[in-house]
Amino acid sequence: MCWWTIVQDMLISNGPPIEYWNDLKLVLRRIHIPSYFNRELMNKLERHQQMNMFVEEYKQKMELFVMRV
């Protein structure tokens, strides 16, 4: 319901319409995710080390960090 409210608000305020999924994701992130969250994810990605993990496990965690950032 949240995304529909955002789309309606954009239409009412004569703002640019949201036509693509990526645009909607950006608006939702701006509203619901704190600004420090991206910095924390980037720090985790930069400090990520293999240590005693298997290569496949390390690769999966790395991909997860990259996807979230």
N, CA, C and O of each residue as an XYZ file, in Angstrom:
276
protein
N       0.818     -1.194      0.000
C       0.000      0.000      0.000
C       0.861      1.257      0.000
O       0.459      2.295     -0.527
N       2.037      1.159      0.589
C       2.927      2.315      0.676
C       3.301      2.825     -0.721
O       3.244      4.029     -0.970
N       3.678      1.939     -1.618
C       4.123      2.376     -2.940
C       2.993      3.049     -3.692
O       3.230      4.006     -4.428
N       1.769      2.569     -3.525
C       0.649      3.160     -4.239
C       0.388      4.578     -3.724
O       0.079      5.474     -4.510
N       0.510      4.784     -2.428
C       0.340      6.109     -1.845
C       1.386      7.073     -2.399
O       1.077      8.231     -2.683
N       2.604      6.606     -2.550
C       3.682      7.440     -3.097
C       3.371      7.822     -4.531
O       3.544      8.979     -4.915
N       2.917      6.869     -5.326
C       2.592      7.142     -6.727
C       1.453      8.157     -6.811
O       1.508      9.082     -7.622
N       0.434      7.995     -5.990
C      -0.694      8.932     -5.998
C      -0.249     10.328     -5.570
O      -0.666     11.321     -6.167
N       0.593     10.410     -4.542
C       1.096     11.715     -4.089
C       1.871     12.412     -5.188
O       1.761     13.627     -5.349
N       2.650     11.664     -5.940
C       3.412     12.243     -7.050
C       2.466     12.789     -8.117
O       2.707     13.859     -8.675
N       1.395     12.058     -8.398
C       0.438     12.507     -9.407
C      -0.306     13.759     -8.936
O      -0.519     14.680     -9.724
N      -0.700     13.802     -7.668
C      -1.438     14.938     -7.124
C      -0.578     16.196     -7.103
O      -1.054     17.284     -7.427
N       0.690     16.047     -6.721
C       1.575     17.210     -6.601
C       2.215     17.602     -7.932
O       3.101     18.456     -7.966
N       1.776     16.988     -9.017
C       2.319     17.253    -10.357
C       3.819     17.003    -10.430
O       4.517     17.628    -11.227
N       4.309     16.097     -9.608
C       5.715     15.707     -9.670
C       5.938     14.779    -10.852
O       4.988     14.357    -11.511
N       7.181     14.470    -11.112
C       7.448     13.554    -12.222
C       6.866     12.173    -11.914
O       7.035     11.665    -10.806
N       6.190     11.572    -12.876
C       5.586     10.259    -12.609
C       6.646      9.179    -12.448
O       7.719      9.247    -13.048
N       6.334      8.199    -11.642
C       7.234      7.061    -11.460
C       6.812      6.011    -12.482
O       5.735      5.423    -12.387
N       7.681      5.793    -13.453
C       7.354      4.875    -14.544
C       8.131      3.570    -14.454
O       7.706      2.553    -15.002
N       9.250      3.593    -13.775
C      10.114      2.427    -13.760
C      10.331      1.929    -12.340
O      10.244      2.687    -11.374
N      10.610      0.656    -12.240
C      10.801      0.000    -10.950
C      11.966      0.625    -10.190
O      11.861      0.850     -8.984
N      13.061      0.907    -10.866
C      14.235      1.485    -10.196
C      13.920      2.843     -9.578
O      14.426      3.169     -8.504
N      13.082      3.642    -10.254
C      12.684      4.932     -9.700
C      11.886      4.749     -8.416
O      12.094      5.473     -7.443
N      10.982      3.790     -8.413
C      10.180      3.518     -7.222
C      11.064      3.027     -6.075
O      10.877      3.432     -4.928
N      12.029      2.155     -6.385
C      12.943      1.670     -5.345
C      13.733      2.817     -4.724
O      13.917      2.855     -3.507
N      14.199      3.748     -5.548
C      14.943      4.889     -5.022
C      14.088      5.736     -4.087
O      14.558      6.159     -3.031
N      12.839      5.986     -4.467
C      11.947      6.781     -3.625
C      11.670      6.052     -2.314
O      11.708      6.661     -1.245
N      11.393      4.753     -2.392
C      11.112      3.986     -1.178
C      12.322      3.924     -0.259
O      12.181      4.011      0.961
N      13.508      3.775     -0.835
C      14.722      3.763     -0.020
C      14.932      5.098      0.668
O      15.298      5.149      1.843
N      14.697      6.195     -0.075
C      14.873      7.528      0.497
C      13.935      7.742      1.682
O      14.297      8.416      2.646
N      12.730      7.171      1.616
C      11.740      7.361      2.671
C      11.989      6.438      3.860
O      11.886      6.878      5.005
N      12.314      5.168      3.614
C      12.293      4.159      4.669
C      13.645      3.714      5.209
O      13.698      3.103      6.277
N      14.734      3.998      4.510
C      16.041      3.511      4.958
C      16.869      4.691      5.441
O      17.033      5.672      4.715
N      17.391      4.606      6.657
C      18.193      5.721      7.183
C      19.451      5.963      6.349
O      19.979      5.043      5.725
N      19.919      7.202      6.346
C      21.065      7.573      5.509
C      22.342      6.839      5.915
O      23.189      6.561      5.067
N      22.486      6.523      7.195
C      23.712      5.865      7.647
C      23.790      4.395      7.217
O      24.868      3.802      7.260
N      22.681      3.809      6.810
C      22.640      2.393      6.475
C      23.583      2.057      5.319
O      24.298      1.056      5.376
N      23.592      2.883      4.272
C      24.481      2.636      3.126
C      25.947      2.726      3.528
O      26.769      1.939      3.060
N      26.282      3.691      4.401
C      27.670      3.809      4.861
C      28.096      2.559      5.618
O      29.210      2.069      5.436
N      27.204      2.040      6.472
C      27.532      0.830      7.233
C      27.730     -0.368      6.306
O      28.646     -1.167      6.504
N      26.878     -0.490      5.304
C      27.036     -1.593      4.355
C      28.354     -1.484      3.590
O      29.042     -2.483      3.378
N      28.699     -0.267      3.181
C      29.953     -0.078      2.452
C      31.144     -0.412      3.341
O      32.116     -1.005      2.874
N      31.079     -0.039      4.610
C      32.156     -0.378      5.540
C      32.282     -1.885      5.710
O      33.396     -2.409      5.739
N      31.170     -2.585      5.821
C      31.207     -4.047      5.947
C      31.827     -4.668      4.700
O      32.614     -5.609      4.794
N      31.472     -4.140      3.540
C      32.020     -4.658      2.291
C      33.534     -4.440      2.239
O      34.276     -5.335      1.836
N      33.986     -3.265      2.642
C      35.416     -2.965      2.599
C      36.213     -3.792      3.602
O      37.362     -4.139      3.328
N      35.638     -4.114      4.748
C      36.347     -4.870      5.786
C      36.181     -6.383      5.641
O      36.775     -7.145      6.403
N      35.392     -6.816      4.683
C      35.107     -8.240      4.525
C      36.388     -9.018      4.190
O      37.108     -8.670      3.254
N      36.660    -10.072      4.965
C      37.846    -10.899      4.745
C      37.438    -12.366      4.727
O      36.448    -12.765      5.340
N      38.213    -13.141      4.021
C      37.895    -14.562      3.899
C      38.130    -15.312      5.206
O      37.323    -16.158      5.591
N      39.215    -15.010      5.876
C      39.563    -15.654      7.146
C      39.458    -17.183      7.022
O      40.190    -17.775      6.229
N      38.575    -17.831      7.779
C      38.493    -19.290      7.757
C      37.278    -19.797      6.973
O      36.870    -20.945      7.145
N      36.701    -18.955      6.119
C      35.563    -19.384      5.302
C      36.053    -20.116      4.052
O      37.165    -19.901      3.569
N      35.195    -20.972      3.558
C      35.469    -21.574      2.261
C      35.299    -20.510      1.183
O      34.641    -19.493      1.399
N      35.898    -20.753      0.027
C      35.850    -19.780     -1.053
C      34.401    -19.514     -1.475
O      34.028    -18.363     -1.701
N      33.600    -20.545     -1.580
C      32.210    -20.377     -2.010
C      31.407    -19.555     -0.996
O      30.599    -18.708     -1.375
N      31.632    -19.808      0.268
C      30.943    -19.050      1.317
C      31.360    -17.574      1.275
O      30.525    -16.677      1.398
N      32.650    -17.343      1.103
C      33.175    -15.982      0.998
C      32.555    -15.275     -0.205
O      32.141    -14.119     -0.111
N      32.497    -15.965     -1.316
C      31.936    -15.403     -2.549
C      30.465    -15.046     -2.357
O      30.026    -13.986     -2.805
N      29.705    -15.908     -1.704
C      28.284    -15.636     -1.475
C      28.084    -14.402     -0.595
O      27.225    -13.565     -0.873
N      28.876    -14.298      0.458
C      28.758    -13.126      1.334
C      29.151    -11.858      0.590
O      28.509    -10.819      0.746
N      30.190    -11.939     -0.207
C      30.629    -10.788     -0.981
C      29.531    -10.345     -1.958
O      29.255     -9.152     -2.083
N      28.919    -11.291     -2.638
C      27.833    -10.971     -3.561
C      26.648    -10.345     -2.836
O      26.010     -9.430     -3.357
N      26.357    -10.836     -1.640
C      25.273    -10.284     -0.852
C      25.562     -8.834     -0.468
O      24.676     -7.985     -0.568
N      26.781     -8.541     -0.032
C      27.160     -7.174      0.306
C      27.057     -6.258     -0.903
O      26.526     -5.151     -0.812
N      27.566     -6.726     -2.035
C      27.539     -5.912     -3.257
C      26.099     -5.629     -3.670
O      25.774     -4.507     -4.061
N      25.242     -6.627     -3.586
C      23.837     -6.468     -3.969
C      23.138     -5.452     -3.055
O      22.337     -4.643     -3.523
N      23.439     -5.497     -1.769
C      22.802     -4.563     -0.830
C      23.302     -3.146     -0.979
O      22.538     -2.192     -0.836
N      24.584     -3.005     -1.265
C      25.149     -1.667     -1.426
C      24.624     -1.069     -2.707
O      24.970      0.062     -3.047
